[in-house]
Amino acid sequence: MRMIAVLAAALATLSVAAPASAQMSASTRSEMAKMRASNPAGFDTCHSLAVQRGYSTHDREHDGRALMNFISGCIAMGSRR
């Protein structure tokens, strides 16, 4: 019986803590905003390309970082042309 209570408490703690840590950080948001401000048309084009290629736009840190890295590389490649 004690084991069930401990397991239930642990599960409740994890279910509350996981969504809070999964949100995109403020630094990721600010870096994306800087990229958009510096090159709005390029950012929008690269963002659309990222979504077409399967990158997620959900508010999760890992997904946001991957999306930001793709957009950054896309803008850099576009500026070389």
Secondary structure, 3 states (H helix, E strand, C coil): CHHHHHHHHHHHHHHHHHHHHCCCCHHHHHHHHHHHHHCHHHHHHHHHHHHHCCCCCCCCHHHHHHHHHHHHHHHHHHHHC
